[in-house]
């Protein structure tokens, strides 16, 4: 292509076929592969990641500050008790798991940069995505660029499923279905105990997921959570009692509410008054349901009438790009769809739970910046409890936008500020460096040992043995997102036909999505469910999903790690940027990576660069000694 052509024609390719004979600049919407005639938009996003992330965060801040009828969006959504519902929306949560449209938004922000720089006269979009067409046609119109939309034929209709049928329903119907399903599944939990909370100056309050606990110990009435590993013995040693407000999610250890209640009843009986466990859903009642419905109707009224012109604020003042067409669904779900129901349940349930708890001087919760956390923080403050610590339990990935907020939002002195903990406990040097660089206040950052990775203290770090005889033993670390896991295994099924060496595949499924060996007969899968620390040294190489934190465990032990990239997603691996990690998206790349493991040098990873590890937990002792 010539420089002259590049300034005349611009094509954005979002189709299965390979673009042929296109003059000018051609960018692919999906994929990372590039050639002389094809550039990758996702590669551009990765190359300019720091700037584009800041732009997106600034756009979210501007959205909340956007004026509609002379009033900020934040203020339109303020409830009577000082909480603005804005802080619980999908826009503020910024979860790529819940809002895949965020990746589209980042690509479009990048696309605007390229167009402004290249100044093409003609733009052609090849895509079946109508919302993408709406955004780009509007952008081209405002920039005075001739625009053409070519719609490729769909070779097959999407497979019908209950999920697709549900998503085709109007948002208000989805909301009602969500509420009915929630009550049907969770109502038995209201029979859990609520009256034996432990008070006094030596009590600690925990809000945590009822996942990742020691099932064998639980049968004997003991509670040890992998999220808080090591802290259990420390708080006992320091003479603390502990209260646990558990968030229930069904999984193989507690497949139904009754099994969950039985376990916490056993915990409470064996604790002898020094500990108390219950579920947030123990506070369900018809009064809660009525309050949720009233607020849901209020939000629906506000969105239909007061915020009719909401799409006008979806364009920042320094941009010609309106993200409304691709973000409209996130708005609808947040305001009157399923997300609204879950958020309003969180507000009501946390308020009732924390009103019932005797005064707590210090509270701790798992920090992921999810919407429920802001409902919890608001209820904690509203009911007069003490210091609150947000505890990072995994890694802080660059593109996990939940952990990042625009500086102006954090420092705002508005009457309805974003709910924040008093202190954020970060579990390693890597997390501290990332957060300081991302404008976290140094005064609110404290260090704490990586509780979830405490078992690494007992392992020989970097002990990968590349001379193991026999078949190549591959440990598959899957994801809790079903589509991500299925994509991994499809990639592996094709790759295995291109491997001449003998290979054994073992999968450690995420507890949130259980893999069945019979679904992938060609792989002859073995399934293990033990703790990672007990099995990692049995393998030669790890094959991990793009999002799983378990890849870090394998990397730190010294295993070569291969990460399955998603051609339609950002690099969400916690190992992004780490030397020695292979990222693959094609079967040929995966086959080569698995076959070359015998020649792969042992990984030399510095655990101290990732986590604070010390079995004596001196940082945690200092944090808790202030009570």
Buried (B, 14 or more C-beta within 10 A) or exposed (E): EEEEBBBBBBBBBBBEEEBEEBBBBBBBBBBBBEEEBBBBBBBBBBEBBEEBBBBBBBBBBBBBBBEBEEEBBBBBBBBEEEBBBBBBBBBBBBBBBBBEBBBBBBBBBBBBBBBEEEEBEBBBBBBBBEBBBBBBBBBBEEBEBEBEBEEEEEEEEEEEEEEEEBEEBEBBEBBBBBBEEBBEBBBBBBBBBBEEBBEEEBBBBBBBBBBBBBEEEBEEBBBBBBBBBBBBEBBEEBEBBBBBBBBBEBBEBBEEBEEBBEBBBBBBEEBEEBBBBBBBBBBBBEEBBEBBBEBBEBBBEBBEEBBEEBBEBBBBEEBBBBBBBBBBBBBBBBBBBBBBBBBBBBBBBBBBBBEBBEEBBBBBBBBBBBBBBBBBBBBBBBBEBBBBBBBBBBBBBBBBBBBBBBBBBBEBEBEBBBBBBBBBBBBBBBBBEBBEEBBBEEEBBBBBBBBBBBBBBEBEBBEBEBEBEEEBBBBBBBBBBBEBBBBBBEBBBBBBEEBEEEBBBBBBBBBBBBBEEEEBEEBEBBEBEEBBBEBBBEBBBBBBBBBBBBBBBBBBBBBBBBBBBBBBBBBBBBBBEBEBBBBBBBBEBBBBBBBBBEEBEBBEBEBEEBBBBBEEBEBBEEBBEEB
